[in-house]
Amino acid sequence: MLSVIVEGNRLGQRYGKNWVIRDLSFSVPKGVSVLLGPNGAGKTTLLEMIATIRKPAAGALSVVGASATRAAEIRDIRRRTGYLPQFFGFFPGFTAQEFVEYCAWLKAVPNKYIVKLSREALSRVGLEDRASQTMRTLSGGMLRRVGIAQAVVHSPELVILDEPTVGLDPQQRIEFRALIRVLSDQTSFLVSTHLVDEVQHVADRVLVLSDGQISFDGSADELSAKSHDDAIGDTVLERGYSAVLSAGGRPTP
C-alpha cells in the first residue's frame, strides 16, 4: 500500500509563455490533505495536473504510483482516482442515480456492477432517498453530495476535490466536512480551498500554495504555530496562514 499518494518533482505548468507553477517539488501522503492558498495561487492548475486534465509542461508527477506524463499510466490513474471540479457539468434531466451510473460507466466499472455500486455511492453520501430525483431539482448541497458520489463510485484510492464548499451555506459546509471524515476511512482525499477554517476540521496534512510554490507543508497545529502578533486574522490558524503567505512563497522553517 502506498504511503505517498501524489509526488511532484520540479513540476511546471504554463499558459502560453506565463508559468503558473514552476520547479515545484512536493508530496501528498495517504489520508486527508488540504491545499490552501489565495485565489490565483495555482491550486486549480495543480489539481488539474494531478487529475490528469492537464499534462505537466515540465518535471515529473506521480499519482497513486503511476506517471501522469505517460499515456498508458494516465489511463490507470483515471481508473484509480476520482475528481470533483469546482464547477461540474451534468445533465439536468438525469436523476441522481442515472448521473452516478453514467459516471461509473465512464470510469469503466463493469456493467453488471454499475447499478449496485451507484446505489451504494449515493447511500454513502446520504442521498439514497433522492436517487430518483432529477439533478435540476437538487439543492446546492445535494449536488455537491452527488458530485462526491460520482467521484467515489468506483472505489478510488484518491479523490481530488477543487473548492468543494464554494456556494454552500454554513450548515452545508459542516455536513460536507462530516461526510469527508466518514469517507476518509476508505479513501484518501486532496481538497483545495481558500477558506482557512476548513483545515482544522478535516486535514491530516496542510499544504499552502503561494505564487506556484509550496510555502508550508505540515499539520494544522504547525500552521497555527507560525502565527505572530503582526499577522492578520481572527484566529490563531488564520494568523499562521497569513504569516506563511507574507513570507512570499518561501518555505517556512
N, C-alpha and C positions, 0 to 999 in steps of 0.2 A: 504494500500500500504506500502511495506517495505521501511524503511529509510536506514537500513543497509542491504546490499545485500549479503555480504560474511562476515563470522566471524569465526576466528580460536581461539581455547583455548588450550594452551600448546601443540600445534601441533608439530608432529615429523615425519620425513621420513628418511630412511636409505637405503643404498645399501650394502648388506652384513652386516658387522659389523661397517661400517662407517656411522655416522649420518651426513646427509647433512643439515637437518633442525631439530632443537631441541628446545623444550619448547617455541614455538613461539605463541604469542597471538597478534591478530590484528583484525581490522575491515575495511571493504570497504563500503563506502556509495553509494547511487544512484548517477548517473552522470558518468563522465569520470575520472577514476583513472588510473594513470601511475605508474607502478612498475619499478623503476630504480635500477641498480646495475651492477657491473662489471661482465664479463664472469666468470662463476664458482661460482657465489654468491648463486645459488639455485633458480633462477627465474623460469626456466622451470619446475623444480621439484614441486615448489609451484603451478604453474598454472595447471600442470597435476593433482594434487590432487583436485584443485577447479573444474576442468573439469571432474572429476571422472575417469580419465585414470588410476590413481594410488590411492589405498586406503591408508589413513594415517596409519603410523606404530604406532603412539601414539597420544593421545589427541582427541579433538573434532573439527569438521569442519561443519559449516552450510552454505549452498549455496541456495539463494532465499528462505530462511526459512526452508529448508529441510536438514536432516542429510546426509552427504557424507560418512557415515560408515554403513548405513542400506540399504540392497538390494532394498527394495520396494521404499525407498525415493530416492535412486540413479537414478532409472528409471524416477522418477518425475523431478529430477534435469536436466537430459539429455533432457527431453521434453521442459524444460523452459529456457535452455541456448544454446548458440552457441559457437563454438570453432574453431579457426583457428591456427593450429600449425605453427611453423616457416617454416617447410618443409611439405607440404601436398601432399598426393598422389592423382592421378586422372588417368582416362583412356584417353590417348592422342587422341584417335579416337572419343571420345564423343564430341558433340557440347557443347557449354556453357549452352544452355538450357537443354540438356539431363543430364549434370552433376548436375546442380542445382535441377532438378526434382528427380534424384536418391537420392540426399542428403535429399530432402524433404520427400521422401518415407522412408528413414532411420529414420527420425525424427517423423515418424508416422502421417504425415499430411494426412488427408483423401484423398482418390484417386480422388474424384471429384473436389478437390481444388488444386491439385498438379501443373497442367499446369498453371493455373491462377496466383497462388502465386509465382511460379518460374519466370514467365514473369515480375511480379511486382518487385521481388527482383533484377532482372537484370536491370530493369529500374531505381531502386533506386540508383544503383551504376554506372549509366550512360553507360550501355552496352546493351541497348535494340537493337541497330543496329548490335551487334556482337553475338546475340543469336544463330545464325545458323553456326557460325564459330567454327571449331574444336579447342580443347584445345591446341593441339600441335602448332597451328599457332598463338597463342596469345602472346603478349609481356609480360615481367615480371610484369609490372604494371597492365596489364589487368588480368593476372592470379590472382594477389592479389585481384583485384576487384571481380572476380568470387568467390574467397575464402570468401570474405565478404558476397557476395550474398547468398552462401550456409549457412553461419552462421546466417543470419537474415531471411531466407525464412519462418521459422515457427513462426515469431514474438516473439522471446525470450525476457525474462526480462533482461538477462545479456549476453553479448558477450565477450569472452575471446580471446585475440589476443597475440600470442607469437612472439616477434620481427617481426612485420608485415612489416617494411620498409627495412629489410635487402635485399640487392641486387637491391634496387630501386635507380634511379638517382635522383638528387636534385629536378627536376621538378615533377617527380612521387611522391616523398615524400610530396611535397607541396599539390599535388592533393589528396593524401591519407589523409592527415590531414584535408583538407577541407571536405572530404567525412565523416570522423568520426564526425566532428562538425554538419553536416547535420543530420546524422543518430541518433545522441545522443538525439535528440528531443523526440524520442520514445523508445530508448533502452539504458541501462547502459552499459558501456564498462570498462573492465580491460585490460590494454595494457602494456606489458613488453617491455623494451628497454634498451640498454646501451648507447643510444645517448641522451645526456642531452638536446640538443636543441629541441627535440621533445616535451618536457614537457610544455614549456611556451605557445605553440600554441594550445594545446588541453586539458590540465589537469585541472580538478576542484580540484583534490587531488593528492598528490605525496607521494609515499612510497619508501624509499630507503632500499634495502635488501643487507646486507653485512655479509658474513660468516654465512648465515642461520638465521640472526636476522634482525628485522626491526630497523634500526638506525635513521630513520627520518620518520615522519608522519605529513604532513601539506600541505600548499599551495606552489605554485611556488615562490611567494614573500617571504614566510617564509624561504624557502630553500635558496634563494638569500641572505637573511639576515644573514645566517651562514657564509658568506664569510669573510675572513680576509686577511691581507697583505701577509701572508706566504703561503696561499693556492694556489694550481696550477690551472690554467685555463685561457682561453681567455676572458670569460665573467663573470659577477658577479654570474650568476646562476651556471656556471661550477665551480667557486671557492667555492661557497657554498656547492655544491655536494662533491668536493674534501675535504673540511673541515669535512663534515659529515663522509666520509669514513675514514679519518685519526683518527677519534675517536675510531676506532677499533670495530665497531658493537654495541657500547653502544648507547642507545637512547640519542639524544642531547636535552638539556633543552630548 
